[in-house]
Protein backbone atom coordinates (compact mmCIF):
# COMPACT_ATOMS: atom_id res chain seq x y z
CA UNK A 1 0.00 0.00 0.00
CA UNK A 2 1.18 3.51 -0.84
CA UNK A 3 2.59 5.42 2.14
CA UNK A 4 2.29 9.19 2.60
CA UNK A 5 3.87 11.32 5.30
CA UNK A 6 2.08 14.55 6.17
CA UNK A 7 3.53 17.38 8.24
CA UNK A 8 1.15 20.10 9.45
CA UNK A 9 1.08 23.36 11.35
CA UNK A 10 -1.27 26.23 12.05
CA UNK A 11 -0.56 29.82 13.00
CA UNK A 12 -2.64 32.68 14.30
CA UNK A 13 -1.80 36.30 15.08
CA UNK A 14 -4.07 36.85 18.04
CA UNK A 15 -6.45 34.12 19.06
CA UNK A 16 -8.81 34.81 17.38
CA UNK A 17 -7.12 36.78 14.65
CA UNK A 18 -5.73 36.35 11.16
CA UNK A 19 -4.44 32.83 10.75
CA UNK A 20 -3.04 30.33 8.33
CA UNK A 21 -2.20 26.69 7.91
CA UNK A 22 0.57 24.85 6.13
CA UNK A 23 1.07 21.22 5.24
CA UNK A 24 3.64 19.15 3.41
CA UNK A 25 2.71 15.83 1.82
CA UNK A 26 5.56 13.44 1.00
CA UNK A 27 5.33 10.24 -1.04
CA UNK A 28 8.67 8.81 -2.11
CA UNK A 29 10.49 11.62 -3.91
CA UNK A 30 7.27 13.59 -4.48
CA UNK A 31 6.66 16.52 -2.17
CA UNK A 32 3.65 18.87 -2.21
CA UNK A 33 3.17 21.98 -0.07
CA UNK A 34 -0.26 23.47 0.60
CA UNK A 35 -1.40 26.46 2.63
CA UNK A 36 -4.28 28.86 3.15
CA UNK A 37 -5.31 31.73 5.35
CA UNK A 38 -8.34 33.22 7.10
CA UNK A 39 -9.18 36.72 8.33
CA UNK A 40 -10.41 35.78 11.81
CA UNK A 41 -9.81 32.32 13.18
CA UNK A 42 -8.02 30.46 15.97
CA UNK A 43 -4.80 28.51 16.21
CA UNK A 44 -6.61 25.23 16.88
CA UNK A 45 -8.80 25.72 13.82
CA UNK A 46 -5.73 26.30 11.67
CA UNK A 47 -4.04 23.18 13.06
CA UNK A 48 -7.18 21.25 12.10
CA UNK A 49 -7.43 22.87 8.66
CA UNK A 50 -3.85 21.86 7.89
CA UNK A 51 -4.68 18.24 8.57
CA UNK A 52 -8.03 18.35 6.77
CA UNK A 53 -6.69 20.00 3.63
CA UNK A 54 -3.71 17.64 3.50
CA UNK A 55 -5.95 14.57 3.76
CA UNK A 56 -8.36 16.02 1.20
CA UNK A 57 -5.42 16.37 -1.21
CA UNK A 58 -4.85 12.60 -1.22
CA UNK A 59 -6.58 10.90 -4.13
CA UNK A 60 -5.97 7.17 -3.58
CA UNK A 61 -6.20 4.77 -0.62
CA UNK A 62 -2.97 4.74 1.36
CA UNK A 63 -1.28 4.53 4.71
CA UNK A 64 -0.79 8.00 6.17
CA UNK A 65 1.45 9.16 9.01
CA UNK A 66 0.67 12.69 10.16
CA UNK A 67 3.14 14.74 12.17
CA UNK A 68 1.62 17.64 14.12
CA UNK A 69 2.80 19.90 16.93
CA UNK A 70 -0.79 20.33 18.16
CA UNK A 71 -1.40 18.43 21.39
CA UNK A 72 -5.07 19.46 21.13
CA UNK A 73 -5.44 17.69 17.81
CA UNK A 74 -3.20 14.68 18.38
CA UNK A 75 -4.51 13.94 21.89
CA UNK A 76 -8.15 14.45 20.87
CA UNK A 77 -7.79 11.73 18.26
CA UNK A 78 -5.31 9.35 19.92
CA UNK A 79 -6.97 9.42 23.34
CA UNK A 80 -10.45 8.98 21.86
CA UNK A 81 -11.79 12.29 23.14
CA UNK A 82 -13.31 13.23 19.79
CA UNK A 83 -15.19 9.91 19.57
CA UNK A 84 -16.56 10.45 23.07
CA UNK A 85 -17.62 13.99 22.18
CA UNK A 86 -19.38 12.72 19.07
CA UNK A 87 -21.12 9.94 21.03
CA UNK A 88 -22.32 12.53 23.57
CA UNK A 89 -23.83 14.83 20.94
CA UNK A 90 -20.70 16.99 20.66
CA UNK A 91 -20.63 17.76 24.37
CA UNK A 92 -17.60 17.52 26.66
CA UNK A 93 -17.70 15.81 30.04
CA UNK A 94 -18.66 19.15 31.64
CA UNK A 95 -21.70 19.22 29.28
CA UNK A 96 -20.36 22.29 27.45
CA UNK A 97 -20.33 22.22 23.63
CA UNK A 98 -17.15 21.06 21.91
CA UNK A 99 -15.25 23.73 20.01
CA UNK A 100 -14.73 23.36 16.27
CA UNK A 101 -17.54 20.85 15.69
CA UNK A 102 -17.70 21.81 12.01
CA UNK A 103 -14.06 20.85 11.52
CA UNK A 104 -14.27 17.67 13.60
CA UNK A 105 -17.19 16.57 11.41
CA UNK A 106 -15.06 17.21 8.35
CA UNK A 107 -11.94 15.54 9.77
CA UNK A 108 -13.38 12.31 11.20
CA UNK A 109 -14.47 10.79 7.85
CA UNK A 110 -11.02 11.56 6.43
CA UNK A 111 -9.32 9.79 9.32
CA UNK A 112 -11.53 6.76 8.65
CA UNK A 113 -10.95 6.87 4.89
CA UNK A 114 -7.21 6.21 5.20
CA UNK A 115 -5.01 4.08 7.44
CA UNK A 116 -3.93 7.07 9.56
CA UNK A 117 -1.51 7.29 12.46
CA UNK A 118 -0.71 10.53 14.26
CA UNK A 119 2.60 11.52 15.77
CA UNK A 120 3.21 14.58 17.93
CA UNK A 121 6.35 16.61 17.25
CA UNK A 122 7.61 19.47 19.36
CA UNK A 123 6.96 22.78 17.65
CA UNK A 124 9.73 25.29 17.00
CA UNK A 125 12.35 22.72 17.95
CA UNK A 126 14.28 22.58 14.69
CA UNK A 127 12.26 19.83 12.96
CA UNK A 128 12.75 20.88 9.29
CA UNK A 129 9.30 19.96 8.00
CA UNK A 130 7.54 21.44 11.05
CA UNK A 131 9.52 24.65 10.64
CA UNK A 132 8.61 24.79 6.95
CA UNK A 133 4.92 24.23 7.74
CA UNK A 134 5.11 27.09 10.22
CA UNK A 135 6.62 29.33 7.51
CA UNK A 136 3.79 28.36 5.14
CA UNK A 137 1.14 29.00 7.80
CA UNK A 138 2.53 32.38 8.84
CA UNK A 139 2.90 33.51 5.22
CA UNK A 140 -0.67 32.42 4.48
CA UNK A 141 -1.93 34.39 7.49
CA UNK A 142 -0.36 37.54 6.06
CA UNK A 143 -1.58 37.06 2.49
CA UNK A 144 -4.08 39.38 0.88
CA UNK A 145 -7.70 38.37 0.31
CA UNK A 146 -7.92 36.09 3.34
CA UNK A 147 -10.98 33.86 3.48
CA UNK A 148 -13.74 34.11 6.05
CA UNK A 149 -13.75 31.30 8.62
CA UNK A 150 -17.47 30.95 9.20
CA UNK A 151 -16.97 28.44 12.01
CA UNK A 152 -14.66 30.70 14.04
CA UNK A 153 -15.81 32.63 17.10
N, C-alpha and C positions, 0 to 999 in steps of 0.2 A: 504494500500500500504506500502511496505517495506520502512523504512527510514534509510538513511545512513548519517553520519556526516563525513566530510572530513576536515582535517586541512592541510595546505600547507605552504611551505616556500622555498625560493631560496637563494643561497649565491654565491658570486663571489669574488675572490681575485684579485683586479684590475677590471676594467670595460672598455674594455674586459679583461678577464683573465680566469684562471681555475675556474670552477664553478660547483655547484651541486644543486640538489633539493631534498626535502624530503616531504613526505606526510603520513598521518595517516588516515586510513579509519576505521570507527567504526559503527558497526551494532549490537545493543544489547550488548552482552558480547563479541562479536567477534571483534578483533582489528588486523589490518594488517598495517605494515609499509613498505613503498617503497622508494627507493632513486636511484639516478644515477648521474654521473658526466661527464663533458666535458672539453676538454683541453683549448679551447678559446671560451668564450661565454660572455654573459652579465647577470647582476642581473635580469633584466626584463624577459629575455628569461628563466631563471631558475624558476622564479615565475610562468611563464606560463606552463613550462614543468611539474612542480609539479601538477598543476591542471589537465593538459591533461592526464598525466600518471595515476593519481588517478581515473579520470572518465573512462579511458580505462580499468581499472581493474574491474569495475562493470560489472556484467554479466546479470543482470535482470532489468527490469523496476522498478524504485523506485523514491522516493522523496529524494533529496540530498540537504543538507545545507553545503556550503563550507565556511570555515573560512580562511581568508588570511590577511596578513599584508601589502599587496601590494595595495597601493592606485591606482597606474597605472592600475592594472588589475581589481580591484573591480569597480572603477569609469568608466573605459572604457566600462564595461558591463552594470552596473546599470544606468548610465547616457545616454546610447544609442550611445556613441561615435563610438563604433566598427561597429554598424549597419550603421551609417552615412558614415563612411569610406568605408565600403563595397559598399554602394549605389553609392558612388562617385568614384568608380574604385580604391579603396584603396589609396585615396588621402585625406589629411587633409584639413582643411579650408584654409590654406595658400598655397594649391596646391602641397605641398611637399609630397613625398611618405610616407606612414605609415610604421613604423618600425615593424618588426616581422610578416610580412604578412603570411609567411609560417605557423607560429604557430597559428595565428588568424584563418586561414582557417582550421586548424586541430581542434581547440577548439570550434568554433561555432556550428558544427553539434553535438558535444557532449553535449553542453548546451541545444540544442533543443531536444536531445534524452531523457533526463531525466527532471523531474520537479525540476529545480535547483534554489536555492536562495543563494545569496552571502552575506557574512557578514564580514566587516572589523574589524580586531583586531589590537591593538597596538603591534608592534613588540618589543621584548626585554623588556617586561613589566611584566614578571612573569607568563604569561599564560602557563600552563604546556604543553599543546599540541603544542603550537607555539614554545616554547623553545625546545621541543623534535624534531620538524621538522627542526629547525635551526641546531641542533646537527647532524641530518641525512644529511642535505644539506652540511654542512661544511666537515663532514667526507667523503662524496662522492666526494667532490671537491679535496680532498687530496689523493684519492685512486689511485692505479696504473692502467695503461691501460685505461686512460680516453678516451672517445669517441670524435670524431670530430663533432662539431656543424656546419654543412654545411650552415646553415642560418645566422650564426653570422657574424659580420663585417668582 
